Amino acid sequence: MNAASAKGWFITGTDTGIGKTLVSVALTRALVAQGLRVGVMKPVAAGTIDTPQGPRNDDALELLGASNVAVPYEDVNPCLLATPASPHLAARHAGVAIRAEPILAAQRRIAAMSDRLIVEGAGGWLAPISAMETMGDLAGKMALPVILVVGLRLGCLNHALLSREAIRSQGLPFAGWIANRMPTEMALARENIDTLTSRFGTSPLGTVPSGIPAAESGVPAWATEVAKKLVSL
């Protein structure tokens, strides 16, 4: 791992809107429940809401609300972009560049205060963040093992296998994958999980049940089990 001193994970997904925030928040709460200091980051976020403190990203606020490490919002979300679009387009529209250095500096500050660090990416692994770089390139610089959230919907097998191959080509440790059955479950969900288990060579760390709302509170049983597995790695 680079200059960050805490162990942690980079949470990516097969696409946008497939449950990365739900999983990241639930894992944060589960790790906190184990008595760990859990820092969080949403390094790049596109799309804002108005708050008394100014523009904020709702995913980053959810993560911060689940964490028990008190850090400034600006460290949790170093790159906040107003337009809800691909990060490279949102940055271009704002006339800014997404730079790794401020993100890595924030990572070091949070890691120094934390036992574990949960970092949620934006979009999928190859979501562009500049003319040449992707979210996967940023994950490589953050040097954390990767957890892939697979949203079980039509097309997920192709997306999951391509994402896994891209992560492998980056040379980062693959900590495992989580199957999200989504609010509306796809046909043959179990068979899709079995297919990915066979192709990945490993069963999912956990499975998010169908019908779970995005803003679920508390620590669900599946997250408790996943957190135990992660801490034991």
Backbone bond lengths (Angstrom), bond angles and torsions (degrees), N, CA, C in turn:
res aa  C-N    CA-C-N  psi(-1)  N-CA   C-N-CA  omega(-1)  CA-C   N-CA-C  phi
1 M - - - 1.455 - - 1.523 109.15 -
2 N 1.316 119.11 149.55 1.456 120.91 -177.56 1.514 110.72 -73.19
3 A 1.312 118.04 -144.47 1.457 121.23 -173.34 1.522 113.53 -65.81
4 A 1.327 117.58 -14.24 1.462 119.38 178.47 1.520 109.72 -66.15
5 S 1.331 116.44 136.27 1.462 120.47 -175.91 1.525 112.70 -97.53
6 A 1.313 118.60 -14.07 1.465 121.10 -178.25 1.517 110.41 -91.91
7 K 1.309 115.74 148.23 1.448 119.81 169.68 1.520 107.56 -76.27
8 G 1.312 115.93 151.11 1.458 117.83 179.65 1.504 111.42 -173.75
9 W 1.342 115.21 -168.42 1.456 121.48 -175.76 1.518 109.90 -145.80
10 F 1.321 114.77 147.10 1.462 122.30 173.38 1.522 106.90 -101.52
11 I 1.330 116.29 120.37 1.465 121.71 -177.63 1.528 109.20 -95.56
12 T 1.321 116.10 114.76 1.453 120.91 175.69 1.521 108.87 -117.55
13 G 1.320 116.30 177.42 1.462 119.21 -177.39 1.507 111.97 -147.88
14 T 1.310 114.98 169.91 1.452 121.15 -179.61 1.528 112.53 -74.88
15 D 1.328 116.78 -10.43 1.463 120.39 -178.34 1.524 107.04 -176.05
16 T 1.302 116.43 -175.79 1.458 120.07 170.98 1.531 108.66 -86.51
17 G 1.318 116.63 152.16 1.457 120.35 176.98 1.510 114.96 72.09
18 I 1.356 116.96 28.22 1.473 118.83 -177.39 1.529 112.24 -114.76
19 G 1.332 117.71 9.60 1.459 119.67 172.78 1.519 116.12 107.26
20 K 1.322 118.51 16.87 1.475 119.93 179.45 1.526 111.08 -60.71
21 T 1.337 116.84 -43.99 1.463 119.62 -178.54 1.518 110.64 -68.52
22 L 1.320 117.51 -43.39 1.462 121.01 177.62 1.525 110.05 -55.24
23 V 1.327 116.74 -48.31 1.464 121.33 -179.07 1.524 110.80 -66.47
24 S 1.334 117.22 -45.01 1.464 120.60 -177.52 1.527 111.45 -62.41
25 V 1.323 116.51 -43.11 1.469 120.81 179.86 1.529 110.25 -66.74
26 A 1.332 117.07 -44.70 1.464 120.63 -179.10 1.526 111.19 -63.35
27 L 1.334 117.87 -41.27 1.459 120.70 178.85 1.525 110.90 -67.50
28 T 1.329 116.36 -37.27 1.463 119.45 176.99 1.521 110.40 -60.54
29 R 1.318 116.58 -47.79 1.468 120.56 179.43 1.525 111.50 -62.41
30 A 1.333 116.40 -39.88 1.461 120.06 -178.75 1.525 111.13 -66.66
31 L 1.314 117.26 -39.43 1.466 120.72 178.65 1.526 111.02 -69.91
32 V 1.329 116.53 -37.77 1.467 120.54 175.68 1.527 109.87 -61.43
33 A 1.334 116.45 -41.04 1.461 121.17 -179.98 1.523 111.90 -63.58
34 Q 1.336 117.18 -20.61 1.457 121.52 176.55 1.528 111.97 -84.87
35 G 1.315 116.74 2.23 1.453 120.56 177.58 1.518 114.71 89.24
36 L 1.332 117.04 14.22 1.458 121.34 -179.70 1.525 111.31 -93.42
37 R 1.316 115.89 151.57 1.460 121.27 170.39 1.526 106.73 -85.55
38 V 1.327 116.03 116.47 1.468 120.18 -171.81 1.525 109.96 -117.80
39 G 1.321 115.62 109.34 1.452 120.77 174.03 1.514 110.78 -85.72
40 V 1.325 116.74 157.38 1.462 121.36 -177.78 1.523 110.13 -135.45
41 M 1.323 114.49 154.79 1.462 120.30 174.40 1.526 110.41 -147.04
42 K 1.301 115.19 144.02 1.460 124.03 164.77 1.532 103.20 -125.09
43 P 1.333 118.18 83.83 1.465 120.59 -168.45 1.523 114.35 -56.58
44 V 1.332 115.44 -40.84 1.466 121.03 -179.51 1.525 107.73 -128.51
45 A 1.326 116.12 127.02 1.460 120.54 178.84 1.521 109.18 -136.71
46 A 1.320 116.05 133.56 1.457 121.76 178.88 1.525 108.96 -116.60
47 G 1.317 115.56 118.43 1.460 121.55 -176.32 1.510 109.85 116.51
48 T 1.324 116.84 128.34 1.460 120.83 -175.97 1.525 111.81 -127.52
49 I 1.328 114.15 160.03 1.458 122.12 168.71 1.519 107.25 -124.60
50 D 1.318 116.95 154.21 1.459 121.37 178.74 1.525 109.70 -84.45
51 T 1.320 116.29 133.00 1.464 122.28 175.91 1.521 108.20 -133.73
52 P 1.332 118.44 166.21 1.471 120.18 176.86 1.530 112.37 -59.12
53 Q 1.338 116.63 -23.29 1.465 120.62 179.72 1.527 112.32 -89.71
54 G 1.339 116.60 -1.76 1.451 120.60 -178.19 1.516 110.97 112.77
55 P 1.330 118.29 -172.17 1.464 121.42 -179.51 1.525 111.04 -62.22
56 R 1.315 115.79 137.49 1.459 122.00 178.19 1.531 108.00 -142.70
57 N 1.321 116.03 162.35 1.462 121.23 174.21 1.518 109.05 -101.60
58 D 1.328 117.26 133.89 1.464 119.59 -174.24 1.524 112.69 -66.93
59 D 1.339 118.29 -35.46 1.465 119.53 176.88 1.528 110.78 -62.71
60 A 1.330 115.88 -45.09 1.467 120.06 179.71 1.521 111.26 -62.58
61 L 1.329 117.55 -37.97 1.465 120.64 178.49 1.524 111.13 -66.39
62 E 1.331 117.47 -38.89 1.468 120.07 177.06 1.527 110.89 -61.93
63 L 1.317 115.98 -43.78 1.458 120.25 178.47 1.527 110.91 -62.13
64 L 1.317 115.95 -46.61 1.458 120.68 -178.77 1.520 110.90 -62.39
65 G 1.336 116.87 -36.31 1.453 120.88 178.74 1.516 113.15 -67.63
66 A 1.329 117.36 -25.66 1.462 120.95 179.62 1.519 112.57 -87.17
67 S 1.322 117.30 -19.89 1.464 122.41 -176.04 1.523 111.45 -78.44
68 N 1.321 116.14 154.37 1.463 120.92 173.53 1.528 111.87 -114.26
69 V 1.336 115.62 19.25 1.466 121.57 176.24 1.526 107.45 -110.64
70 A 1.319 116.65 116.33 1.464 121.74 -175.72 1.527 110.42 -82.71
71 V 1.322 115.24 108.94 1.467 121.46 177.50 1.524 108.54 -137.46
72 P 1.316 118.17 159.20 1.467 120.13 178.35 1.523 111.78 -63.34
73 Y 1.325 115.34 148.49 1.459 119.71 177.33 1.527 110.54 -54.91
74 E 1.328 116.42 -38.32 1.466 121.02 -175.88 1.527 112.20 -62.81
75 D 1.334 118.24 -24.36 1.463 120.12 175.01 1.527 110.93 -80.90
76 V 1.321 116.28 -36.41 1.466 119.86 178.01 1.522 110.15 -65.33
77 N 1.310 116.56 -39.50 1.468 122.21 -176.33 1.530 109.57 -131.73
78 P 1.334 117.33 76.21 1.466 120.50 -175.59 1.521 114.44 -63.81
79 C 1.326 117.19 -29.39 1.462 120.41 -178.59 1.526 109.24 -119.69
80 L 1.326 115.94 100.41 1.465 122.25 179.89 1.522 108.96 -108.41
81 L 1.331 116.03 121.93 1.456 122.33 -177.29 1.517 109.42 -117.15
82 A 1.310 116.66 137.39 1.464 120.52 -172.03 1.524 113.48 -73.23
83 T 1.325 117.38 -38.12 1.459 120.65 -172.69 1.528 111.44 -82.94
84 P 1.336 118.21 125.67 1.467 120.62 178.17 1.527 110.67 -76.30
85 A 1.322 115.17 83.77 1.459 121.52 -177.12 1.523 107.99 -148.71
86 S 1.326 116.73 178.09 1.456 120.08 174.25 1.527 108.42 -51.61
87 P 1.344 118.02 137.41 1.469 119.95 -174.07 1.524 114.68 -52.40
88 H 1.328 117.96 -40.29 1.463 118.56 -177.71 1.528 111.42 -67.34
89 L 1.339 116.87 -33.65 1.461 120.25 178.21 1.530 110.89 -75.37
90 A 1.333 116.62 -40.84 1.461 120.19 177.92 1.525 110.61 -63.30
91 A 1.333 117.05 -38.30 1.470 120.66 178.03 1.525 110.70 -68.06
92 R 1.315 116.57 -42.64 1.467 119.91 178.43 1.516 110.62 -62.08
93 H 1.332 116.34 -41.39 1.464 120.58 179.59 1.524 111.14 -62.82
94 A 1.344 116.24 -34.20 1.473 121.08 -179.81 1.522 112.42 -84.58
95 G 1.319 116.60 -8.22 1.457 120.04 -179.31 1.517 113.53 73.03
96 V 1.348 116.18 31.44 1.462 120.60 179.94 1.525 109.24 -127.80
97 A 1.322 115.31 167.99 1.458 121.57 175.18 1.519 108.89 -117.37
98 I 1.319 116.27 141.33 1.460 120.86 175.57 1.524 107.54 -84.21
99 R 1.315 116.75 113.95 1.456 122.14 -176.73 1.529 110.49 -111.69
100 A 1.311 115.61 140.25 1.464 120.34 -177.00 1.524 112.26 -73.25
101 E 1.320 118.23 -32.43 1.465 120.27 -171.18 1.530 113.72 -57.41
102 P 1.339 119.76 -48.99 1.470 118.78 178.41 1.532 112.49 -63.39
103 I 1.323 116.78 -32.92 1.461 120.63 179.51 1.528 110.17 -68.18
104 L 1.322 116.66 -44.66 1.462 120.33 179.99 1.526 111.34 -67.45
105 A 1.334 116.87 -34.73 1.466 119.85 176.18 1.524 110.88 -64.59
106 A 1.344 116.77 -41.77 1.467 120.64 177.33 1.527 109.95 -65.31
107 Q 1.331 117.17 -39.41 1.463 120.86 177.67 1.531 110.53 -58.64
108 R 1.317 117.12 -44.20 1.466 120.32 -179.51 1.526 111.11 -63.40
109 R 1.334 116.19 -40.62 1.469 119.20 -179.19 1.529 111.24 -65.26
110 I 1.336 116.44 -45.30 1.466 119.73 -179.04 1.526 110.44 -68.67
111 A 1.331 116.80 -42.47 1.461 120.71 -178.79 1.523 111.41 -60.71
112 A 1.320 117.10 -34.83 1.465 120.63 -179.28 1.523 111.93 -64.74
113 M 1.338 117.61 -20.39 1.464 122.35 -178.07 1.530 112.20 -104.37
114 S 1.335 117.59 0.20 1.463 121.42 -168.02 1.521 112.55 -124.48
115 D 1.323 114.89 152.71 1.464 121.23 170.07 1.521 111.21 -86.35
116 R 1.323 116.05 -33.94 1.461 122.42 178.26 1.524 108.52 -139.55
117 L 1.330 115.36 152.66 1.460 121.55 -178.74 1.525 109.38 -129.71
118 I 1.322 116.48 125.75 1.462 122.98 175.18 1.522 108.14 -106.58
119 V 1.330 116.13 119.98 1.466 121.71 -179.34 1.524 108.26 -117.97
120 E 1.316 115.95 121.80 1.473 120.27 179.18 1.523 110.06 -101.56
121 G 1.323 116.01 124.96 1.450 120.73 176.58 1.520 111.84 -76.03
122 A 1.317 115.40 178.60 1.470 122.06 177.11 1.523 108.34 -115.17
123 G 1.336 116.46 130.38 1.459 119.68 -178.69 1.510 110.95 66.08
124 G 1.333 116.27 -147.32 1.457 121.58 179.22 1.518 111.65 -96.78
125 W 1.322 115.89 -177.50 1.463 121.93 -174.12 1.525 112.39 -60.13
126 L 1.308 117.73 -38.93 1.469 120.88 -176.66 1.530 112.60 -99.98
127 A 1.321 117.70 17.56 1.470 120.03 175.50 1.525 108.99 -58.63
128 P 1.321 119.39 124.81 1.462 120.90 -177.57 1.525 111.74 -67.58
129 I 1.339 116.01 140.84 1.470 120.82 172.89 1.529 111.21 -117.12
130 S 1.335 116.60 -8.47 1.471 121.62 175.64 1.517 107.24 -158.06
131 A 1.316 116.33 -171.58 1.462 119.95 -179.20 1.518 111.73 -62.00
132 M 1.325 116.96 -28.49 1.463 120.50 -175.39 1.526 114.00 -123.33
133 E 1.336 118.39 -29.12 1.460 121.26 -172.01 1.525 112.43 -95.55
134 T 1.322 114.53 156.39 1.453 121.58 -179.64 1.527 110.20 -122.16
135 M 1.334 115.70 173.53 1.453 120.44 175.05 1.527 110.52 -59.83
136 G 1.320 117.42 -33.67 1.455 120.77 176.72 1.517 112.59 -63.22
137 D 1.328 116.99 -35.52 1.466 120.08 176.65 1.523 110.69 -64.57
138 L 1.334 116.47 -40.37 1.458 119.96 177.11 1.526 110.13 -64.81
139 A 1.328 117.36 -41.91 1.461 120.78 177.92 1.523 110.47 -59.63
140 G 1.340 116.46 -38.73 1.454 120.01 178.25 1.515 111.88 -61.39
141 K 1.316 117.47 -39.92 1.461 121.19 179.08 1.525 111.45 -70.91
142 M 1.328 117.29 -30.68 1.460 120.22 177.66 1.527 111.29 -77.10
143 A 1.335 117.03 -18.67 1.462 124.24 169.66 1.521 113.60 56.87
144 L 1.331 116.18 46.85 1.459 121.23 177.61 1.522 109.69 -114.35
145 P 1.334 118.32 147.48 1.462 120.16 171.85 1.526 110.61 -58.04
146 V 1.315 116.48 149.30 1.468 122.10 -172.03 1.520 111.11 -106.79
147 I 1.321 114.92 135.73 1.463 122.40 170.07 1.524 107.26 -113.01
148 L 1.323 116.71 128.26 1.467 122.19 -179.20 1.519 109.88 -101.90
149 V 1.332 116.65 120.79 1.456 121.82 174.43 1.528 108.17 -91.79
150 V 1.317 115.45 121.60 1.464 121.08 -179.42 1.520 108.59 -105.25
151 G 1.314 116.50 111.69 1.453 120.95 174.80 1.512 109.49 -78.54
152 L 1.327 116.81 116.45 1.464 120.54 -175.50 1.525 110.22 -78.38
153 R 1.307 113.90 91.21 1.456 121.50 174.86 1.518 107.13 -144.90
154 L 1.318 116.43 167.59 1.460 121.02 -175.26 1.528 109.77 -55.00
155 G 1.322 116.28 129.04 1.459 121.68 -177.75 1.515 113.87 97.80
156 C 1.341 117.33 -4.96 1.464 119.79 -173.28 1.526 113.01 -67.11
157 L 1.319 118.54 -29.22 1.458 119.40 -178.60 1.525 111.11 -63.55
158 N 1.304 116.05 -48.61 1.461 120.42 177.87 1.528 110.76 -61.03
159 H 1.336 116.48 -47.25 1.466 120.27 -178.82 1.523 111.47 -62.06
160 A 1.331 116.66 -41.93 1.466 120.48 -177.98 1.531 111.21 -67.37
161 L 1.323 116.91 -44.77 1.460 119.98 -178.24 1.523 111.44 -67.11
162 L 1.329 117.26 -39.68 1.461 120.06 176.84 1.532 110.77 -65.57
163 S 1.331 116.58 -41.02 1.468 120.17 179.39 1.520 110.57 -63.22
164 R 1.330 116.41 -44.95 1.473 120.02 179.22 1.513 110.71 -60.93
165 E 1.307 118.10 -40.76 1.462 121.05 179.59 1.532 110.68 -65.90
166 A 1.322 116.93 -39.67 1.463 120.39 178.98 1.526 111.15 -66.16
167 I 1.325 117.15 -39.94 1.470 121.11 177.14 1.529 109.61 -63.24
168 R 1.317 116.74 -43.21 1.466 121.33 179.47 1.526 110.50 -60.92
169 S 1.337 116.92 -42.32 1.465 120.24 -178.41 1.523 111.90 -66.22
170 Q 1.348 117.01 -22.69 1.456 121.80 178.69 1.536 111.27 -77.72
171 G 1.325 116.85 -16.89 1.448 120.88 178.29 1.511 115.05 80.19
172 L 1.343 117.18 14.22 1.462 120.14 -179.97 1.529 110.86 -88.86
173 P 1.330 117.62 149.91 1.464 119.60 176.17 1.518 110.38 -62.58
174 F 1.323 115.92 137.37 1.461 122.11 177.87 1.517 107.33 -101.04
175 A 1.336 117.02 106.10 1.463 121.06 -176.15 1.525 112.06 -76.18
176 G 1.335 116.95 -19.64 1.454 120.27 179.48 1.515 111.68 139.42
177 W 1.322 115.43 -172.78 1.463 120.37 -177.39 1.516 109.69 -136.28
178 I 1.332 114.20 156.38 1.461 122.00 179.44 1.521 107.96 -125.44
179 A 1.312 115.70 129.54 1.463 121.38 178.57 1.524 109.11 -91.58
180 N 1.315 116.39 124.53 1.467 121.36 177.24 1.523 108.29 -109.28
181 R 1.326 115.66 111.62 1.468 120.30 -178.40 1.529 113.15 -70.23
182 M 1.327 117.80 -8.44 1.469 124.05 173.38 1.531 111.26 70.99
183 P 1.340 117.11 158.87 1.466 120.03 179.62 1.525 113.43 -56.93
184 T 1.326 115.96 -39.00 1.467 120.43 174.47 1.517 107.98 -112.78
185 E 1.313 116.83 112.57 1.466 120.92 -172.34 1.517 111.68 -72.86
186 M 1.329 115.43 138.49 1.457 121.01 178.26 1.533 110.23 -75.62
187 A 1.308 115.63 162.27 1.458 120.42 173.82 1.524 109.99 -66.88
188 L 1.319 116.97 141.59 1.458 123.38 175.98 1.529 112.37 59.10
189 A 1.329 116.36 40.26 1.463 120.65 -178.88 1.523 111.47 -59.93
190 R 1.323 117.49 -44.82 1.462 121.06 -179.35 1.520 110.79 -60.22
191 E 1.324 116.23 -41.42 1.464 119.82 179.79 1.531 111.44 -66.24
192 N 1.328 116.90 -34.47 1.464 119.92 176.29 1.527 111.05 -66.63
193 I 1.329 116.86 -41.16 1.467 120.37 176.68 1.528 110.07 -62.05
194 D 1.329 116.69 -42.77 1.466 120.60 179.38 1.533 111.24 -62.77
195 T 1.331 116.14 -39.31 1.464 119.96 178.94 1.520 110.77 -62.60
196 L 1.331 116.64 -45.35 1.465 119.87 -179.64 1.528 111.48 -68.87
197 T 1.317 116.56 -36.01 1.464 119.89 176.21 1.528 109.96 -59.26
198 S 1.323 116.28 -42.98 1.464 120.60 178.92 1.526 111.39 -66.72
199 R 1.328 116.66 -45.31 1.472 120.16 -176.51 1.529 112.05 -71.79
200 F 1.335 117.38 -37.19 1.466 120.99 179.38 1.523 111.75 -78.22
201 G 1.326 116.28 -24.16 1.449 119.85 -175.69 1.511 113.43 79.58
202 T 1.322 116.82 13.86 1.464 121.26 178.81 1.512 109.44 -155.56
203 S 1.312 116.84 142.12 1.460 121.24 177.49 1.526 109.33 -75.63
204 P 1.335 117.49 162.19 1.470 119.12 -179.68 1.522 111.61 -64.43
205 L 1.326 115.53 147.62 1.464 120.43 173.22 1.522 110.02 -59.00
206 G 1.326 115.46 -33.95 1.448 121.38 179.54 1.513 109.71 -168.62
207 T 1.327 115.16 167.78 1.461 121.43 179.70 1.517 109.26 -129.35
208 V 1.330 116.36 123.94 1.459 121.79 176.38 1.523 107.86 -80.06
209 P 1.328 118.73 122.19 1.468 120.26 -177.60 1.520 112.11 -63.70
210 S 1.307 115.81 153.79 1.462 121.14 176.14 1.523 110.27 -65.86
211 G 1.330 115.23 146.07 1.456 120.30 175.53 1.505 114.65 89.86
212 I 1.362 117.94 0.46 1.457 120.42 179.70 1.525 109.10 -71.92
213 P 1.331 119.06 124.11 1.467 120.48 178.92 1.519 111.39 -70.67
214 A 1.326 115.82 153.97 1.466 120.57 -177.74 1.513 112.04 -59.96
215 A 1.330 117.52 -31.80 1.463 120.90 -175.24 1.525 112.07 -102.80
216 E 1.334 117.38 31.77 1.462 120.50 -179.76 1.530 110.31 -57.09
217 S 1.324 116.49 136.28 1.462 120.89 179.55 1.523 109.43 -102.49
218 G 1.338 115.11 170.70 1.450 119.64 179.09 1.516 112.15 80.15
219 V 1.346 115.94 -173.03 1.458 122.17 -179.45 1.527 108.39 -114.27
220 P 1.325 118.62 102.60 1.466 120.52 -179.12 1.526 111.13 -67.73
221 A 1.326 115.72 154.67 1.466 121.06 -176.64 1.522 111.79 -59.75
222 W 1.346 116.85 -39.35 1.465 118.58 -178.20 1.523 110.98 -62.75
223 A 1.343 117.56 -36.79 1.462 121.04 -179.56 1.526 110.82 -70.26
224 T 1.330 117.32 -37.41 1.465 120.81 176.98 1.524 110.39 -59.67
225 E 1.332 116.44 -43.96 1.459 120.40 -179.69 1.526 111.35 -67.03
226 V 1.326 117.25 -41.28 1.462 120.14 178.85 1.529 110.19 -64.34
227 A 1.322 117.24 -43.18 1.462 120.91 179.82 1.524 111.32 -60.28
228 K 1.326 117.08 -40.78 1.469 120.19 177.69 1.519 110.97 -61.71
229 K 1.335 116.82 -41.74 1.458 120.47 179.32 1.533 110.97 -64.89
230 L 1.334 116.51 -42.82 1.455 120.39 -177.45 1.521 111.43 -65.49
231 V 1.312 117.41 -42.93 1.458 120.91 -177.97 1.527 110.70 -66.20
232 S 1.329 116.27 -29.36 1.466 119.72 -178.23 1.526 112.68 -80.61
233 L 1.334 117.42 -11.09 1.470 120.02 -177.87 1.523 111.23 -67.49
